[in-house]
Amino acid sequence: MDGLGKTILVAEDDESNRTLLGLLLEHARYEVHCAGNGCEALDWMLKGLFDAVVTDWEMPKLNGAQFLALSRILWPDIPVIIVSAHAGPSSEGLPRGAFAWIKKPYESQYLLQVLHAAVHKAAPRYQEQSIMPSRQHL
């Protein structure tokens, strides 16, 4: 899978998981930005345009559910892929607005396939920074 030209935000509180995921995505030629929690992820979202987000479900300060809810309001067209050590929702399905739920540990190629599908299904990226919401809206 070739991520050339696509920018991904990784939100993961575990430093080793964040580093490994970042390296995997960089090797697949994605431009990667990393955040250690949901608040940092929102800060990154305010600074730049992303083609997709890969986020852990359980993080400090702002967990995956809270991050997903806010990101759907502010950036509804950016796909969010959730990675979690928990099996994930079964009877209730995916959390509203999530593109996919991937259980840790995951196969690298599977994650790359899901990410590839997400960035190619997503709506075109915004062309102007002025469209991005300001920090005061949070």
CNS distance restraints for C-alpha pairs under 8 A (distance, minus, plus):
assign (resid   1 and name CA) (resid  28 and name CA) 6.36 0.50 0.50
assign (resid   1 and name CA) (resid 112 and name CA) 6.75 0.50 0.50
assign (resid   1 and name CA) (resid 113 and name CA) 7.11 0.50 0.50
assign (resid   1 and name CA) (resid 116 and name CA) 6.80 0.50 0.50
assign (resid   2 and name CA) (resid  28 and name CA) 5.60 0.50 0.50
assign (resid   2 and name CA) (resid  29 and name CA) 5.98 0.50 0.50
assign (resid   2 and name CA) (resid  30 and name CA) 7.54 0.50 0.50
assign (resid   3 and name CA) (resid  25 and name CA) 7.83 0.50 0.50
assign (resid   3 and name CA) (resid  28 and name CA) 5.72 0.50 0.50
assign (resid   3 and name CA) (resid  29 and name CA) 4.78 0.50 0.50
assign (resid   3 and name CA) (resid  30 and name CA) 4.39 0.50 0.50
assign (resid   3 and name CA) (resid  31 and name CA) 7.78 0.50 0.50
assign (resid   3 and name CA) (resid 116 and name CA) 7.40 0.50 0.50
assign (resid   4 and name CA) (resid  28 and name CA) 7.84 0.50 0.50
assign (resid   4 and name CA) (resid  29 and name CA) 5.04 0.50 0.50
assign (resid   4 and name CA) (resid  30 and name CA) 5.55 0.50 0.50
assign (resid   4 and name CA) (resid  31 and name CA) 7.65 0.50 0.50
assign (resid   5 and name CA) (resid  29 and name CA) 7.93 0.50 0.50
assign (resid   5 and name CA) (resid  30 and name CA) 6.76 0.50 0.50
assign (resid   5 and name CA) (resid  31 and name CA) 7.24 0.50 0.50
assign (resid   6 and name CA) (resid  30 and name CA) 5.47 0.50 0.50
assign (resid   6 and name CA) (resid  31 and name CA) 6.19 0.50 0.50
assign (resid   6 and name CA) (resid  50 and name CA) 7.52 0.50 0.50
assign (resid   6 and name CA) (resid  51 and name CA) 5.93 0.50 0.50
assign (resid   6 and name CA) (resid 119 and name CA) 7.57 0.50 0.50
assign (resid   7 and name CA) (resid  30 and name CA) 5.84 0.50 0.50
assign (resid   7 and name CA) (resid  31 and name CA) 4.62 0.50 0.50
assign (resid   7 and name CA) (resid  32 and name CA) 5.87 0.50 0.50
assign (resid   7 and name CA) (resid  33 and name CA) 7.75 0.50 0.50
assign (resid   7 and name CA) (resid  49 and name CA) 7.49 0.50 0.50
assign (resid   7 and name CA) (resid  50 and name CA) 5.07 0.50 0.50
assign (resid   7 and name CA) (resid  51 and name CA) 5.38 0.50 0.50
assign (resid   7 and name CA) (resid  52 and name CA) 7.08 0.50 0.50
assign (resid   8 and name CA) (resid  30 and name CA) 6.68 0.50 0.50
assign (resid   8 and name CA) (resid  31 and name CA) 6.15 0.50 0.50
assign (resid   8 and name CA) (resid  32 and name CA) 4.98 0.50 0.50
assign (resid   8 and name CA) (resid  33 and name CA) 6.38 0.50 0.50
assign (resid   8 and name CA) (resid  50 and name CA) 5.59 0.50 0.50
assign (resid   8 and name CA) (resid  51 and name CA) 5.89 0.50 0.50
assign (resid   8 and name CA) (resid  52 and name CA) 5.19 0.50 0.50
assign (resid   8 and name CA) (resid  53 and name CA) 5.66 0.50 0.50
assign (resid   8 and name CA) (resid  54 and name CA) 7.38 0.50 0.50
assign (resid   9 and name CA) (resid  32 and name CA) 5.92 0.50 0.50
assign (resid   9 and name CA) (resid  33 and name CA) 4.95 0.50 0.50
assign (resid   9 and name CA) (resid  34 and name CA) 5.83 0.50 0.50
assign (resid   9 and name CA) (resid  35 and name CA) 7.53 0.50 0.50
assign (resid   9 and name CA) (resid  41 and name CA) 7.38 0.50 0.50
assign (resid   9 and name CA) (resid  44 and name CA) 7.75 0.50 0.50
assign (resid   9 and name CA) (resid  50 and name CA) 6.56 0.50 0.50
assign (resid   9 and name CA) (resid  52 and name CA) 6.52 0.50 0.50
assign (resid   9 and name CA) (resid  53 and name CA) 4.69 0.50 0.50
assign (resid   9 and name CA) (resid  54 and name CA) 6.23 0.50 0.50
assign (resid  10 and name CA) (resid  18 and name CA) 7.08 0.50 0.50
assign (resid  10 and name CA) (resid  21 and name CA) 7.73 0.50 0.50
assign (resid  10 and name CA) (resid  22 and name CA) 7.14 0.50 0.50
assign (resid  10 and name CA) (resid  32 and name CA) 7.11 0.50 0.50
assign (resid  10 and name CA) (resid  33 and name CA) 6.18 0.50 0.50
assign (resid  10 and name CA) (resid  34 and name CA) 4.71 0.50 0.50
assign (resid  10 and name CA) (resid  35 and name CA) 6.10 0.50 0.50
assign (resid  10 and name CA) (resid  41 and name CA) 7.69 0.50 0.50
assign (resid  10 and name CA) (resid  53 and name CA) 5.93 0.50 0.50
assign (resid  10 and name CA) (resid  54 and name CA) 4.89 0.50 0.50
assign (resid  10 and name CA) (resid  55 and name CA) 5.80 0.50 0.50
assign (resid  11 and name CA) (resid  18 and name CA) 7.38 0.50 0.50
assign (resid  11 and name CA) (resid  34 and name CA) 5.93 0.50 0.50
assign (resid  11 and name CA) (resid  35 and name CA) 4.66 0.50 0.50
assign (resid  11 and name CA) (resid  36 and name CA) 5.84 0.50 0.50
assign (resid  11 and name CA) (resid  37 and name CA) 5.92 0.50 0.50
assign (resid  11 and name CA) (resid  38 and name CA) 6.55 0.50 0.50
assign (resid  11 and name CA) (resid  40 and name CA) 7.93 0.50 0.50
assign (resid  11 and name CA) (resid  41 and name CA) 5.86 0.50 0.50
assign (resid  11 and name CA) (resid  53 and name CA) 7.53 0.50 0.50
assign (resid  11 and name CA) (resid  54 and name CA) 6.25 0.50 0.50
assign (resid  11 and name CA) (resid  55 and name CA) 4.51 0.50 0.50
assign (resid  11 and name CA) (resid  56 and name CA) 6.13 0.50 0.50
assign (resid  12 and name CA) (resid  17 and name CA) 7.00 0.50 0.50
assign (resid  12 and name CA) (resid  18 and name CA) 5.31 0.50 0.50
assign (resid  12 and name CA) (resid  34 and name CA) 7.61 0.50 0.50
assign (resid  12 and name CA) (resid  35 and name CA) 6.35 0.50 0.50
assign (resid  12 and name CA) (resid  36 and name CA) 5.24 0.50 0.50
assign (resid  12 and name CA) (resid  37 and name CA) 6.11 0.50 0.50
assign (resid  12 and name CA) (resid  55 and name CA) 5.99 0.50 0.50
assign (resid  12 and name CA) (resid  56 and name CA) 5.17 0.50 0.50
assign (resid  12 and name CA) (resid  59 and name CA) 7.02 0.50 0.50
assign (resid  13 and name CA) (resid  18 and name CA) 7.07 0.50 0.50
assign (resid  13 and name CA) (resid  35 and name CA) 7.53 0.50 0.50
assign (resid  13 and name CA) (resid  36 and name CA) 4.41 0.50 0.50
assign (resid  13 and name CA) (resid  37 and name CA) 5.35 0.50 0.50
assign (resid  13 and name CA) (resid  56 and name CA) 7.45 0.50 0.50
assign (resid  13 and name CA) (resid  59 and name CA) 5.69 0.50 0.50
assign (resid  13 and name CA) (resid  60 and name CA) 7.27 0.50 0.50
assign (resid  14 and name CA) (resid  18 and name CA) 6.04 0.50 0.50
assign (resid  14 and name CA) (resid  36 and name CA) 7.29 0.50 0.50
assign (resid  15 and name CA) (resid  19 and name CA) 6.05 0.50 0.50
assign (resid  15 and name CA) (resid  36 and name CA) 7.36 0.50 0.50
assign (resid  16 and name CA) (resid  20 and name CA) 6.11 0.50 0.50
assign (resid  17 and name CA) (resid  21 and name CA) 5.99 0.50 0.50
assign (resid  18 and name CA) (resid  22 and name CA) 6.01 0.50 0.50
assign (resid  18 and name CA) (resid  34 and name CA) 7.08 0.50 0.50
assign (resid  18 and name CA) (resid  36 and name CA) 7.75 0.50 0.50
assign (resid  19 and name CA) (resid  23 and name CA) 6.15 0.50 0.50
assign (resid  20 and name CA) (resid  24 and name CA) 6.14 0.50 0.50
assign (resid  21 and name CA) (resid  25 and name CA) 6.22 0.50 0.50
assign (resid  22 and name CA) (resid  26 and name CA) 6.07 0.50 0.50
assign (resid  22 and name CA) (resid  32 and name CA) 6.26 0.50 0.50
assign (resid  22 and name CA) (resid  33 and name CA) 7.76 0.50 0.50
assign (resid  22 and name CA) (resid  34 and name CA) 7.20 0.50 0.50
assign (resid  23 and name CA) (resid  27 and name CA) 5.99 0.50 0.50
assign (resid  24 and name CA) (resid  28 and name CA) 6.40 0.50 0.50
assign (resid  24 and name CA) (resid 108 and name CA) 7.52 0.50 0.50
assign (resid  25 and name CA) (resid  29 and name CA) 6.45 0.50 0.50
assign (resid  25 and name CA) (resid  30 and name CA) 5.46 0.50 0.50
assign (resid  25 and name CA) (resid  31 and name CA) 7.62 0.50 0.50
assign (resid  25 and name CA) (resid  32 and name CA) 6.88 0.50 0.50
assign (resid  25 and name CA) (resid 112 and name CA) 7.73 0.50 0.50
assign (resid  26 and name CA) (resid  30 and name CA) 5.03 0.50 0.50
assign (resid  26 and name CA) (resid  31 and name CA) 6.22 0.50 0.50
assign (resid  26 and name CA) (resid  32 and name CA) 6.46 0.50 0.50
assign (resid  28 and name CA) (resid 112 and name CA) 8.00 0.50 0.50
assign (resid  33 and name CA) (resid  44 and name CA) 7.80 0.50 0.50
assign (resid  34 and name CA) (resid  41 and name CA) 7.59 0.50 0.50
assign (resid  35 and name CA) (resid  40 and name CA) 5.24 0.50 0.50
assign (resid  35 and name CA) (resid  41 and name CA) 5.15 0.50 0.50
assign (resid  35 and name CA) (resid  44 and name CA) 7.60 0.50 0.50
assign (resid  36 and name CA) (resid  40 and name CA) 6.40 0.50 0.50
assign (resid  36 and name CA) (resid  41 and name CA) 7.49 0.50 0.50
assign (resid  37 and name CA) (resid  41 and name CA) 6.30 0.50 0.50
assign (resid  37 and name CA) (resid  59 and name CA) 5.56 0.50 0.50
assign (resid  37 and name CA) (resid  60 and name CA) 5.84 0.50 0.50
assign (resid  37 and name CA) (resid  61 and name CA) 6.54 0.50 0.50
assign (resid  37 and name CA) (resid  62 and name CA) 6.55 0.50 0.50
assign (resid  37 and name CA) (resid  63 and name CA) 7.44 0.50 0.50
assign (resid  38 and name CA) (resid  42 and name CA) 6.26 0.50 0.50
assign (resid  38 and name CA) (resid  59 and name CA) 6.66 0.50 0.50
assign (resid  38 and name CA) (resid  60 and name CA) 7.18 0.50 0.50
assign (resid  38 and name CA) (resid  61 and name CA) 6.45 0.50 0.50
assign (resid  38 and name CA) (resid  62 and name CA) 4.48 0.50 0.50
assign (resid  38 and name CA) (resid  63 and name CA) 5.83 0.50 0.50
assign (resid  38 and name CA) (resid  64 and name CA) 6.82 0.50 0.50
assign (resid  38 and name CA) (resid  66 and name CA) 7.94 0.50 0.50
assign (resid  38 and name CA) (resid  67 and name CA) 5.74 0.50 0.50
assign (resid  39 and name CA) (resid  43 and name CA) 6.31 0.50 0.50
assign (resid  39 and name CA) (resid  61 and name CA) 6.39 0.50 0.50
assign (resid  39 and name CA) (resid  62 and name CA) 5.73 0.50 0.50
assign (resid  39 and name CA) (resid  67 and name CA) 7.89 0.50 0.50
assign (resid  40 and name CA) (resid  44 and name CA) 6.29 0.50 0.50
assign (resid  41 and name CA) (resid  45 and name CA) 6.21 0.50 0.50
assign (resid  42 and name CA) (resid  46 and name CA) 6.26 0.50 0.50
assign (resid  42 and name CA) (resid  67 and name CA) 7.43 0.50 0.50
assign (resid  42 and name CA) (resid  71 and name CA) 7.73 0.50 0.50
assign (resid  43 and name CA) (resid  47 and name CA) 6.47 0.50 0.50
assign (resid  44 and name CA) (resid  48 and name CA) 6.28 0.50 0.50
assign (resid  45 and name CA) (resid  49 and name CA) 6.69 0.50 0.50
assign (resid  45 and name CA) (resid  50 and name CA) 7.25 0.50 0.50
assign (resid  46 and name CA) (resid 132 and name CA) 6.65 0.50 0.50
assign (resid  46 and name CA) (resid 133 and name CA) 6.88 0.50 0.50
assign (resid  46 and name CA) (resid 134 and name CA) 7.01 0.50 0.50
assign (resid  46 and name CA) (resid 135 and name CA) 6.94 0.50 0.50
assign (resid  48 and name CA) (resid 129 and name CA) 7.71 0.50 0.50
assign (resid  49 and name CA) (resid 125 and name CA) 7.14 0.50 0.50
assign (resid  49 and name CA) (resid 126 and name CA) 7.30 0.50 0.50
assign (resid  50 and name CA) (resid  78 and name CA) 7.08 0.50 0.50
assign (resid  50 and name CA) (resid 125 and name CA) 7.61 0.50 0.50
assign (resid  51 and name CA) (resid  78 and name CA) 6.05 0.50 0.50
assign (resid  51 and name CA) (resid  79 and name CA) 7.29 0.50 0.50
assign (resid  51 and name CA) (resid 119 and name CA) 5.67 0.50 0.50
assign (resid  51 and name CA) (resid 122 and name CA) 7.39 0.50 0.50
assign (resid  51 and name CA) (resid 125 and name CA) 6.87 0.50 0.50
assign (resid  52 and name CA) (resid  78 and name CA) 5.42 0.50 0.50
assign (resid  52 and name CA) (resid  79 and name CA) 4.95 0.50 0.50
assign (resid  52 and name CA) (resid  80 and name CA) 5.93 0.50 0.50
assign (resid  52 and name CA) (resid  81 and name CA) 7.65 0.50 0.50
assign (resid  52 and name CA) (resid 115 and name CA) 7.57 0.50 0.50
assign (resid  52 and name CA) (resid 118 and name CA) 6.94 0.50 0.50
assign (resid  52 and name CA) (resid 119 and name CA) 6.09 0.50 0.50
assign (resid  53 and name CA) (resid  78 and name CA) 7.29 0.50 0.50
assign (resid  53 and name CA) (resid  79 and name CA) 6.33 0.50 0.50
assign (resid  53 and name CA) (resid  80 and name CA) 4.76 0.50 0.50
assign (resid  53 and name CA) (resid  81 and name CA) 6.09 0.50 0.50
assign (resid  54 and name CA) (resid  80 and name CA) 5.93 0.50 0.50
assign (resid  54 and name CA) (resid  81 and name CA) 4.73 0.50 0.50
assign (resid  54 and name CA) (resid  82 and name CA) 5.88 0.50 0.50
assign (resid  54 and name CA) (resid  83 and name CA) 7.02 0.50 0.50
assign (resid  55 and name CA) (resid  64 and name CA) 6.56 0.50 0.50
assign (resid  55 and name CA) (resid  80 and name CA) 7.17 0.50 0.50
assign (resid  55 and name CA) (resid  81 and name CA) 6.23 0.50 0.50
assign (resid  55 and name CA) (resid  82 and name CA) 5.01 0.50 0.50
assign (resid  55 and name CA) (resid  83 and name CA) 5.98 0.50 0.50
assign (resid  56 and name CA) (resid  63 and name CA) 7.92 0.50 0.50
assign (resid  56 and name CA) (resid  64 and name CA) 6.01 0.50 0.50
assign (resid  56 and name CA) (resid  82 and name CA) 5.74 0.50 0.50
assign (resid  56 and name CA) (resid  83 and name CA) 4.92 0.50 0.50
assign (resid  56 and name CA) (resid  84 and name CA) 5.61 0.50 0.50
assign (resid  57 and name CA) (resid  63 and name CA) 6.05 0.50 0.50
assign (resid  57 and name CA) (resid  64 and name CA) 4.01 0.50 0.50
assign (resid  57 and name CA) (resid  65 and name CA) 6.62 0.50 0.50
assign (resid  57 and name CA) (resid  82 and name CA) 6.20 0.50 0.50
assign (resid  57 and name CA) (resid  83 and name CA) 6.35 0.50 0.50
assign (resid  57 and name CA) (resid  84 and name CA) 5.52 0.50 0.50
assign (resid  58 and name CA) (resid  63 and name CA) 5.27 0.50 0.50
assign (resid  58 and name CA) (resid  64 and name CA) 5.86 0.50 0.50
assign (resid  58 and name CA) (resid  84 and name CA) 7.31 0.50 0.50
assign (resid  59 and name CA) (resid  63 and name CA) 4.63 0.50 0.50
assign (resid  59 and name CA) (resid  64 and name CA) 6.62 0.50 0.50
assign (resid  62 and name CA) (resid  66 and name CA) 5.94 0.50 0.50
assign (resid  62 and name CA) (resid  67 and name CA) 6.23 0.50 0.50
assign (resid  63 and name CA) (resid  67 and name CA) 6.06 0.50 0.50
assign (resid  64 and name CA) (resid  68 and name CA) 5.87 0.50 0.50
assign (resid  64 and name CA) (resid  82 and name CA) 7.54 0.50 0.50
assign (resid  65 and name CA) (resid  69 and name CA) 6.21 0.50 0.50
assign (resid  65 and name CA) (resid  95 and name CA) 7.83 0.50 0.50
assign (resid  66 and name CA) (resid  70 and name CA) 6.28 0.50 0.50
assign (resid  67 and name CA) (resid  71 and name CA) 5.95 0.50 0.50
assign (resid  68 and name CA) (resid  72 and name CA) 6.06 0.50 0.50
assign (resid  68 and name CA) (resid  80 and name CA) 7.25 0.50 0.50
assign (resid  68 and name CA) (resid  97 and name CA) 7.09 0.50 0.50
assign (resid  68 and name CA) (resid  98 and name CA) 7.21 0.50 0.50
assign (resid  69 and name CA) (resid  73 and name CA) 6.60 0.50 0.50
assign (resid  69 and name CA) (resid  97 and name CA) 7.68 0.50 0.50
assign (resid  70 and name CA) (resid  74 and name CA) 6.27 0.50 0.50
assign (resid  71 and name CA) (resid  75 and name CA) 5.27 0.50 0.50
assign (resid  71 and name CA) (resid  76 and name CA) 6.64 0.50 0.50
assign (resid  72 and name CA) (resid  76 and name CA) 4.30 0.50 0.50
assign (resid  72 and name CA) (resid  77 and name CA) 7.66 0.50 0.50
assign (resid  72 and name CA) (resid  78 and name CA) 7.96 0.50 0.50
assign (resid  72 and name CA) (resid  97 and name CA) 6.34 0.50 0.50
assign (resid  74 and name CA) (resid 133 and name CA) 6.90 0.50 0.50
assign (resid  76 and name CA) (resid  97 and name CA) 7.91 0.50 0.50
assign (resid  77 and name CA) (resid 122 and name CA) 6.23 0.50 0.50
assign (resid  77 and name CA) (resid 123 and name CA) 5.77 0.50 0.50
assign (resid  78 and name CA) (resid 122 and name CA) 6.40 0.50 0.50
assign (resid  78 and name CA) (resid 123 and name CA) 7.49 0.50 0.50
assign (resid  79 and name CA) (resid  97 and name CA) 7.96 0.50 0.50
assign (resid  79 and name CA) (resid  98 and name CA) 6.86 0.50 0.50
assign (resid  79 and name CA) (resid  99 and name CA) 5.58 0.50 0.50
assign (resid  79 and name CA) (resid 118 and name CA) 6.02 0.50 0.50
assign (resid  79 and name CA) (resid 119 and name CA) 7.23 0.50 0.50
assign (resid  79 and name CA) (resid 122 and name CA) 6.44 0.50 0.50
assign (resid  80 and name CA) (resid  97 and name CA) 7.51 0.50 0.50
assign (resid  80 and name CA) (resid  98 and name CA) 5.28 0.50 0.50
assign (resid  80 and name CA) (resid  99 and name CA) 5.39 0.50 0.50
assign (resid  80 and name CA) (resid 100 and name CA) 7.18 0.50 0.50
assign (resid  81 and name CA) (resid  98 and name CA) 6.15 0.50 0.50
assign (resid  81 and name CA) (resid  99 and name CA) 5.42 0.50 0.50
assign (resid  81 and name CA) (resid 100 and name CA) 4.89 0.50 0.50
assign (resid  81 and name CA) (resid 101 and name CA) 6.04 0.50 0.50
assign (resid  81 and name CA) (resid 102 and name CA) 7.47 0.50 0.50
assign (resid  81 and name CA) (resid 115 and name CA) 7.56 0.50 0.50
assign (resid  82 and name CA) (resid  98 and name CA) 7.09 0.50 0.50
assign (resid  82 and name CA) (resid  99 and name CA) 7.88 0.50 0.50
assign (resid  82 and name CA) (resid 100 and name CA) 6.12 0.50 0.50
assign (resid  82 and name CA) (resid 101 and name CA) 4.73 0.50 0.50
assign (resid  82 and name CA) (resid 102 and name CA) 6.08 0.50 0.50
assign (resid  83 and name CA) (resid 101 and name CA) 5.87 0.50 0.50
assign (resid  83 and name CA) (resid 102 and name CA) 4.73 0.50 0.50
assign (resid  83 and name CA) (resid 103 and name CA) 5.70 0.50 0.50
assign (resid  83 and name CA) (resid 104 and name CA) 6.39 0.50 0.50
assign (resid  84 and name CA) (resid  88 and name CA) 7.36 0.50 0.50
assign (resid  84 and name CA) (resid 101 and name CA) 7.57 0.50 0.50
assign (resid  84 and name CA) (resid 102 and name CA) 6.48 0.50 0.50
assign (resid  84 and name CA) (resid 103 and name CA) 5.10 0.50 0.50
assign (resid  84 and name CA) (resid 104 and name CA) 5.43 0.50 0.50
assign (resid  85 and name CA) (resid 103 and name CA) 5.58 0.50 0.50
assign (resid  85 and name CA) (resid 104 and name CA) 4.63 0.50 0.50
assign (resid  85 and name CA) (resid 105 and name CA) 7.00 0.50 0.50
assign (resid  86 and name CA) (resid 103 and name CA) 6.37 0.50 0.50
assign (resid  86 and name CA) (resid 104 and name CA) 7.47 0.50 0.50
assign (resid  87 and name CA) (resid 103 and name CA) 5.83 0.50 0.50
assign (resid  88 and name CA) (resid  94 and name CA) 7.93 0.50 0.50
assign (resid  88 and name CA) (resid 101 and name CA) 6.81 0.50 0.50
assign (resid  88 and name CA) (resid 102 and name CA) 7.98 0.50 0.50
assign (resid  88 and name CA) (resid 103 and name CA) 7.10 0.50 0.50
assign (resid  89 and name CA) (resid  93 and name CA) 5.36 0.50 0.50
assign (resid  89 and name CA) (resid  94 and name CA) 6.05 0.50 0.50
assign (resid  89 and name CA) (resid  95 and name CA) 7.48 0.50 0.50
assign (resid  90 and name CA) (resid  94 and name CA) 7.94 0.50 0.50
assign (resid  94 and name CA) (resid  98 and name CA) 6.31 0.50 0.50
assign (resid  94 and name CA) (resid  99 and name CA) 7.98 0.50 0.50
assign (resid  94 and name CA) (resid 100 and name CA) 7.07 0.50 0.50
assign (resid  94 and name CA) (resid 101 and name CA) 6.91 0.50 0.50
assign (resid  99 and name CA) (resid 118 and name CA) 6.97 0.50 0.50
assign (resid 100 and name CA) (resid 114 and name CA) 7.54 0.50 0.50
assign (resid 102 and name CA) (resid 106 and name CA) 6.95 0.50 0.50
assign (resid 102 and name CA) (resid 111 and name CA) 7.51 0.50 0.50
assign (resid 106 and name CA) (resid 110 and name CA) 7.20 0.50 0.50
assign (resid 106 and name CA) (resid 111 and name CA) 7.03 0.50 0.50
assign (resid 107 and name CA) (resid 111 and name CA) 6.51 0.50 0.50
assign (resid 108 and name CA) (resid 112 and name CA) 6.26 0.50 0.50
assign (resid 109 and name CA) (resid 113 and name CA) 6.11 0.50 0.50
assign (resid 110 and name CA) (resid 114 and name CA) 6.28 0.50 0.50
assign (resid 111 and name CA) (resid 115 and name CA) 6.09 0.50 0.50
assign (resid 112 and name CA) (resid 116 and name CA) 5.95 0.50 0.50
assign (resid 113 and name CA) (resid 117 and name CA) 6.25 0.50 0.50
assign (resid 114 and name CA) (resid 118 and name CA) 6.17 0.50 0.50
assign (resid 115 and name CA) (resid 119 and name CA) 6.22 0.50 0.50
assign (resid 116 and name CA) (resid 120 and name CA) 6.25 0.50 0.50
assign (resid 117 and name CA) (resid 121 and name CA) 6.01 0.50 0.50
assign (resid 118 and name CA) (resid 122 and name CA) 6.05 0.50 0.50
assign (resid 126 and name CA) (resid 131 and name CA) 7.22 0.50 0.50
assign (resid 128 and name CA) (resid 132 and name CA) 7.80 0.50 0.50
assign (resid 133 and name CA) (resid 137 and name CA) 6.61 0.50 0.50
assign (resid 134 and name CA) (resid 138 and name CA) 7.83 0.50 0.50
